[in-house]
Amino acid sequence: MRGTRANVADAAWRVIRETQAQDYALETGDILVTKSSGSSDLVGKATLFIHPLDGKTYLFSNFTLRLRPNRKLVLPEFLAWFLRSPQSLLWRYESQQNAVGLRNLQTAEFLGQRIPVPPLDIQKNVVQYLNLLEAKKPSAIAVPLPSCLGEKRVIVARIEQLAAKIKQARTLREEVSREADGIMASEEMTIWPEAAPREARTLGDVTDYLARGRQSQQGNSDHYLIKTQHVQLGRYVPTLMTLAPHAAGKVNPEAMVRTGDVLIACSAAGCLGRVAFYMDEGRKASTDTHVAIARAKAGAVLPQYLYHYLKGAQGQVQLRSREKGNWQRQKIGFRLTELNVADMRRVPVPVPPLPEQRRVVAYLDGLQAKVDALKRLQAETAAELDALLPSILDRAFRGDL
């Protein structure tokens, strides 16, 4: 018999595929609900399927529950909006409380939710209203709703007004936060203006020790390892990492960090140039090759002064750039993510007499304390703003708004 030949496996696969296509094919109006997910936040989430009409067949997976609404009773769009509503979402939260770390949909409980089913014409109006409201179109006001829903529309409008004011307050808070950061930069550039590096000494001149670490193999010892993640701009994050015993034994005593050392991140995009001040933690520690130690030369520069300069606006310009034959430098791009010791030695450091250094340190310490206090207050305000909208919604759902 003539014809195309195929083995049993191929023929069986075609039969299975056609059966799946028939049983699992999606149609416009189907509602898909996440049955299983690696994140409990996604379990129970619903979406309305609209077929793109591209001639293809779309199937749903075993991780998804397909709902095909009874259109004589409920519109697919209305059911989809209900499953996105606070009333339905409350079911998810209660389920998560009863099953910690919910990863699979409790299908029977989910399908057992009670749903209000008004007449189809009211459902249509509700869907139209919610669609316009989601699109932020003022024409939603003209959509006719039952009197009970009309009252809710007034509440929604009130919620939107309050939400807009909260958004405005957040914007103002963010502007103040940016201005707070700008205060330090402005004062630092006043102390060390653009002309300051021209006659300045170099970082190599004013340090007794300037080097990147060498040992980085981790293991169990009493010798701690400092990496780039521990060097935040203006803040040292205590490390919990330790070197392997044989690696710890190779660390030169001079390379052990001491109180007053300035730590400089020398590599990794987004980290390069970050500076932190090290305070003795009563334990042995050193840096890996991505972090340099700059140790101020006694009698030449105060450790605190060197730290303030390198983390300040002018010092950051110099650290985050490469030598071009004079003190003016070209900003490093992300493709250039290494700051070698030779580069650092040439970084210009304006060094006034020690009494002037002490005055600068005292002034910047005081200013930084005020800026930090302002940021703490802003953080508290941000937390209050974040809690305000949920509080308003809670009052609205209880009818207290």
N, C-alpha and C positions, 0 to 999 in steps of 0.2 A: 504494500500500500504506500503510495507516494504521500509526501507531506513533511512538515518540519518535525524532526526528532527531538525528544526531550526525555530526560530520565525521570524517575518517579519523584525524586526530591524536588526537581524543578516544578513538576506538575502540582505536587502537594503544596509547595510554597505559594503557587499562584492561587490555589483554592483558598488557603489560609488568608492570603492577603486580600482577596476579594471578599471573603467573609468578614474580615476585620473592617474593611472599608464600608461594608454595609451596616455593621453593628455599631461602629465607632465614628461614623461620619457626622460632622457637625452641620447644623443648619442655622440660618439667621434667626435670632431669638433664643437660641440655647444659652443657658447660663452655666458658666464654668466655675467650680469651687475647688480651691486647693485642698486636697485630702491629706497629703503628706509633704513635709518639707523639712529641710535642715534647720529652719528658723521657725520658732513657734509663732512669731509675728505674722507669718504668711498663711498659716493654717486657718482655713475658714474664709479666706478672702474670695470675693466673688466678682466676676466680670461678665458683661453681656457680649456674646459673640455676634459679630456682623460679618457675613460672608463677603469677601472682596470681589466675588463674581469674576474670577480670573480663569475659570474652567478647571481649577484644581480641587481635589478632595482633601478636606482637612479633618484629621482625626484627633481625638482626645486621648490622653495617656492614662495609665493605671493610677497615676498619682493625682488624678483630677476626677471630681464628681460632676457629671453632666445633668443639669435640670432642664427638662423640656416643659415649659409652663402650659397649663390647660387654658388656652386663649379664650374659652367661653367664660372662665372664671376670673382670670387675672392676666393683665398685659405683661409681657416679658420685661419691658422697661420698668414697670411699676415694681415687679418682684426684684429686679436688679437694684433699684434704688432702696427698697426695704432692706436688702441684705447688706447695704452699705450704711444703714442708719445706726444711730447710737443704740437703739433698742436691740438690733441684731448683734451689733458689736459687743454689747454687754454680755450676750450669751458666750462669746468667745472668751472674754475675760474671766467669767465665772468658771468656764471649763478649764482654763489654765490654772485657776486657783485649786480646782479639785484634782487636776493632774499636772503636777509640776513638770515644766519642760515639755509641754504638749507638742508632739511632733506628728501625730496622726489625728485626722478628723474623727470625732465620735459621731458617725454618720446618723445613727438612729436618733440621737439627741438633737443633732442639727436639723434633721427633717421634722422633728417634733415641735419646732418653734411655732408659736401662735403668730399669725399674720393678719392684720386688719385688711378686709377685702371690701372696699366700697364699690358702688356701681361702676361699670366700665367707663362711663363718661367722666366721672369724677377722677378715676385713675388717670385718664388721658390728660385732664387738666393739671393734676398733680405732677405728672411726668413733664409736661410742657413747662410748668412753673420751675421745677427743680433744674431742668436743662438750661433755662434762661438764667436762673440764679447762679448756676455753676459757671456759665459763660460771662457772668457779671454784666448782663444786659438789663438796662432799666425797664425794658418792655415786659419783664416778669410781673411788674405791678399791675398790668392790664389783664393778666390771666384770671378768669373767674374761678374762685374757690369757694367751698362751703364756708359758712360763717365761722365754724370752729377753726378751720385752717386759715381763714382771713386774720383771726386773732394771732395765730402763730406767725403770720407774715409780719405783723407789727413787731413781734418779739425778735424775729430774724433781722429786721431792719435795725433794731436797737443793738443787737449783738454786733452787727456789721459796723455801726458807729463806734462802739466801744473798742472793737478790734482795730479799727483805723487809728484811734487815739493811742492804743498800745503800740502799734507799729510806728507811729510818729515818735513816741517816747523812746522806743528802741533805737530809732535812727539818731535822735539827739544824743542818746547815751553813747552810741558808737562814735559820733563826731567828737564828743568830749574825750573819749578814750584815745582817739587819734591825736587830739590836741595835747593830751597829757604826755604821750610819747614824744611829741614834737618839742615840748618844753625842754627836756634834757638835751635833745639834739641841738636846739637853738643856743642854749647856754654853753654847750661844749664847743660849738663852732665859734662862739664869742671868745672863749678862752684860747682855743687853738684854731685861728682862722686859716684860710687857704694859704696865706703867705708864711705861716708858722714853720712848715717843714723845710723851707729854703735854706736856712742857716742851722738846721737842727743836727744833733748828733744822731747816730744810728742805733738801732736796737742791739746790734753786736757790741757797740761801744759801752752801753749802759747795763750790760748783763754779765754776770760771772759765769753763767751756764745757760746755753741756748741749744737745745737738741731735742730731737724726736726720740721716742722710746724704740726699743728693739724687740723685746720679748713679748709674745702674745699667746703662747700655747697655754690653754686653760687646764686646770686640774685642781687637786685638793692640797692647798698649802695655806700658810698664814700670811701670804704675800698677795695683796689685792691688785687688781688690774683696772686701770682707767682707760675708757674708750671714748669715742666721739659722742655717744649718747649721754655720757656723764658730764659733758661740757656744753651747757646751755649758755646763751648770751647773758652774762651777768649773774650766773648761778651755777654752782657745782652740785651735781646730783650724786650723793654718795654711792659708790659702787659696791656690789655684792659679789662681783666676779673675782676669782682668784687664779693665780698662775699655777702651772704644774711645778712640783718641787724642783725638778732639774732645770726648768726655765728660770725660776726664782733665783736659783743659785748663780745664774749668769748675769744678773742685773748689777751694774756698777753702782756702788754706794752713792756716787754723785747724782745718779739718775733717779734716786728715790725722792719722791715729792716731799717738800717741806712747807711749813706755814709761810705764807707770803709769796709762794710760787704762783706765777700766772700761767694758766693752762690755755693753750691755743689749739683749736681744731684745725688740722692741716689738710684734710681731704674730705671727700664725700659731698656731692652736690647738695646745696642747702645748708650744709654744716660748716663749710670752710670759713675760717676767720672768727668763729665764735670764741669768746674769751670768758674764763671764769677764774675766780680767786680761790686758792686752796688754803684751807685751814686744817691744822694737824688734827687727825681723828684718833691719834694714839695707836695707829697701826701702820705697818709697812705697806707702801703702795708705790707703783710706778705706772708709766703710760705705755701704750702700744705705739706702733710706728705712725699712727694717724693723729697722735696728740703730742704737741711739743711742750716743753717746760721752759719758761723764760724766768730766770732768777735774777732779780735786781742786784746791781753792784752796790755794795754798802758804801755810803759816803757820796755816791754819785746820784742815785735816784731812790726815792721811797717806793717800796713794793706797791703800796696803795695808789700812789700817783701813777706808776707805770700801768697798773690795772685800769684805773679810770681812763687814762689816755687810750689804751688799746681797745677798750670796749666802747669808747665814745665815738661820736660821728666822724671826727678826723682820723682817729686811729683805725676805724673800720674801713675807711676809704683806702688807707695805705695798706692794710693787711690783705684786703680783697683785690689787690692789683699787683701787676708785675713791673719790674724795673725796665725803664726804656732809655737808660743813659743819664737820667737826672731824677730829681725827686718826683716829677710828675709821672703818673702811672696810668696804664690802661686797665680798665675794669676787667676782671676775669670773667669769662663766660662759663656756662655749665660744662662745656667740653674740656675746660682747663680746671681740673678739680684736684690739683696738688699744689700745696704751698711748701716748697722745700726750704731747708735751713738757710741756704745761700740767699734766697729771696728775703727771708725774715731778717737776716743780719743787716740788710740794706734798708729796712723800714725806718724812715726818719722819726725821731722822738725828740720834740722840743723839751729841753730840760732847764727850767729856771733854778735859781738858788733854792736850797732846802726849805727856808722859811716860807717862800712863795709856794713851794710844792705842798707844804702842810696846809696853807690857807686854801689852796685849790681843793685839796682832799676834803677838808672840813666843809667847805661850801657845797661841793657836789654830793657828799654824804647826806647833808641836811636836805638838799633839794630832792635827792632820790627817795628819802624817807617820806617826804610830802607827796611825791608822785605815787609811791607804793600805797600810801594811805588812801589816795584818791582812787586808785585802781581797785583796792579792796571794797571801797564804798560802791564803786560801779558794779563790781561782781555781785554784791548783795542786791543792788537795784535790779540787775539782770535776772537774778533768781526770782525776785518778787514779780517782775514783769512776766516771766515764764509761767508763774503759778496763777497769774491774774485771769488769763483767758479761760483755762479749765474751770476756775472758780465761777466765772460768769456763766459758762455753759451749764455747770451743775445747777446753779440757781435758776437758769432758764428752764431746764428740764423738770425742776421741782415746782415751777410756777411761781417763783419768788422774785422774778426780774421785773 
